[in-house]
């Protein structure tokens, strides 16, 4: 009955509007013909640990990128954990929120810093729906912490197009600060190519810092050149600078606020521009 209903309803919807996107909870690999997007929600049973539980669900739903189904990164129901949930979902699909703008279950609010994170991470989202996710330094077998990973790498057509690297694992220990010989960071960060090329070759990058430090990217051409860096801040202000690329190594300073305390949304990099 469910299959027949999907066949009639979803096909009818798409005939009326081919651009519609259909999302459902779970069961998605069995219904790839009908569903475009999977949601890991509901997280209502994980109060106080929305981010930890979302990470586990993303660990499995990220596999659906192999069959062309991204994840809707729905948050829990508090504002404290949702920036970490967005961090984990940015490379596997899109961002989501079930949060109240008048105060959540703990009384927390959508602060400027949290809104800035959402706006910035929207810039790192990839438009393709087929990809491969590699968990970075994942915990596969632990009884309670198994099927979790603090960091992620996204590949498309065999090229690394995005990384989300935490400097601390989910258990608080020091985490991976580099991915292969391509990317290294001293602050938690999400970075992604904004073209079809990988991080090492693209001319356009989006970077969202979760701290203060430095992001190092090894360029594939190995040449000395420069990049134009534009810091975009909440409210619309921006600041431009030039970043020298020495012998193929790009070193980008990271920060979450400017000198006046304005929250950073994202850093736009144009290499060779």
N, C-alpha and C positions, 0 to 999 in steps of 0.2 A: 504493500500500500504506500509506504514511504517513497519507494523508487518510482512508482507510477505518479504519485503526486508531484515529485520533483520534475519528472519528465514533462508533465503537462504545464505546471506553473512556471518553472524556470525557463523552459523553452519558449513559452508564451511571452514572458517578460522580455526575453532577449529579441524576440521577433519585433516587439513593440519598440524596444530601445536597445540596440546592440552594445551600447556603452555602459550598461548597468553592471555593477559588481555585486556578486552574491557572496555573503559571508555566513559561516556557520561554526558552531562549537564542535570540535572533535569529529570523528568519523570521516574526516576530510579525504584521506588517501583513497577511501572506497568510493568517493563521489567526486573525483577530479573532473568529471565531465560536466558537473553542475556547479561546483563551488569554486570561486576564484581566490578566496581569502579565508584563512582559518583564524579563529580567536581562541586564546587559551583560557578565557574567563569561564566561569565566575570564580573570583578569588575571595568571596565573602567569608569562606571558612578559614582564611589564613590571616586574620586580623593580627597586626603587630609584626607579621612576616610576609607582607605582600610581595616585597622585592625578592626575597629568598625563594618563595614558591613560584613566582613568575619566571625566575631564572631557570628553575627546573623544567617548567613547561616549555620555555623557549628552547632549552637544550634539545628537546625532542621535536618540537614543531619546526625548528630550523632545518631539519632533514627534508621537509616538504619543498624547500627551494629546488631540490633535485628534480621534482616533477612539475615545477612551475607554479607553486602555490606559496606566496609570501604569508607572513604572520601579521595580524593586527595586534600591535603591542598595547593592548588594553591594560590600564593600571588597576590598582586596587581602589581603596576608598579613602586614602589619606594623602596629603600633599608631601609628607616627609619622605616616603619611599618612592614616589613616582619619578623623580629625576634618575634614580638608579634603574628603574624599570625601563625608562626611555633609553638609557645608556645601552641596556641589553637588547632592546628591540630595534634599534636604529638600523642595524645592518641586515636584519632578517626580514624586514618588511616595512612597517610604517609605525607611527606613534599613535597612541590612543589615550583617552582619559575618561574616567567616570567620576571625576572630582567636582565637588561643589564649589562655586565661587562665593559662597556666603559662609564658608567654614565647614570643615569635614568632621568626621566622627570624633576627632581629637581636638577640634577647635582650631586647627591650623588653616592658614589661608594661602591663596596663590600669590606668593611674594614676587616682587620684581625679578629676583634671582631665578625663581622657578619658571616664570614666564619666559625669561631670556633663554633658559636652557631649551625649552620647547621650540622657540623660534629658531634658535641656532641649529638644533638637531634636524629640523625640517630641511635644512640645506644639505645635509649629508645623505639624505635618503636617495637610494638608487631607483631608477625608473624600470629596470628590467625585472621580470618575475621569475627568471630561471637563474639559479646561482648555487654555489657550494659554500657551506659554512664549515670552517675548521675551528673547533674549540681550542683555545690556547691555554695550556697547562690545566686541563680539566681534571676534576675528581670523578672518576668513573665508577668506583667500586665501594666507597664508604657506605655504611649502613644508613646514616642520616644525611650526609653531605654528598653522597654519590649523585651522579647525573646533574652536576652543577659545574659551571665554568665562570671564572672571573673575567675572561677576555675572549674576544672573537676575531676571526679574520674571514673576509668574504672574497671569493674568487668568482670570476666570470670568464668563460672561455680560457680557463687556465691562468688568468692574470689576477694578481692581487689588486682589488679595487677599493678595499676598505678595511680598516682595523678599528677595534674598540679595545683599548688596552688599559687595564687597571694596574696601578702600582702596588695595590694590596689585594690579596686573595679574599674570598668571601669570609674566611675564618680569621682574617686580620693579619695573617703572615705576609711577609714581603712577596709581592707578585712578580710576574714577568714584565720586564721593562723594555723588551725588544721582541720583534717577530722576525725570525730568520736573520738575514743580514740586510734587510730592507728598511726596517723602521725601528727606531729606538726612542724612548721618552723618559723623562724624569717626573712627569705628572700624568695622571689619568687623562685619557684623551680619546675622542672619536674623530677619525679622519677618513675622508673618502674622495675618490676621483669624481669629478663632475663631467667627465667625458666617457667614451667607451674604452679608453686606454687605462692601463693599470696605474697604480700610484707612482711607480718608478718612471713612467713615460708621459703621463698626462700633463697638459699645459694648464689645467684648472683643478684646484683642490679646495675642499671645504674642511675646516678644522674647528672642533668644539672642545676647548679645554675644560677639565674638571679639576683645576688646580693651577699652580704656578710652577713653571719649569722650562723645559726645552724639548722640542720635537725634532728628531733628526731623521731625514729621509735620504736614502741613497738613490740617486738618479742613475738610470741605466746608460745615459750617454757618457758619463764620466768626465764631462767638460765643466769648465768654469764659466758661469754665466750669472744671471740674477733673476729674482722674482719680485713682483709687486705684491705686497701684503696689505690688505685692507681689513682693519678691525671694525666690525659692525656692532654698535651698541644699542641697547634697548632705548627706544625713543627716536631712533633714526640717525643719530650722529655716527660719524665714522672717522677713522684716522688711518692715513696711508704711510707706508714706509717701503724701503727697498731692502731686500735680503740677498746677500751675495751667496752664490753657490760655488764653493771651492772644490775643484776636482770631483765634481759630481755629488758632493755632499751638501744638502740643504739643512740649515739649522734655524728653526723658527722659535723665537721666544714665546712662551705661553703665559697668559694671565687671565683672570676672570673679571677684573675691574680695571678701569682707567684711573688716572691720578685723582679724579674727582669722586671716585666711588661708583661710577655708572657701571651696571652689569654688562659684560660682554655677551653678545649672542653667538657670533662666529667669526672666524678669520677666513677671508677669501684670498687665495693665492693664485696668481697668474704667472706662470713660469715663462721667462723670456719675454714678458709683456711689460 
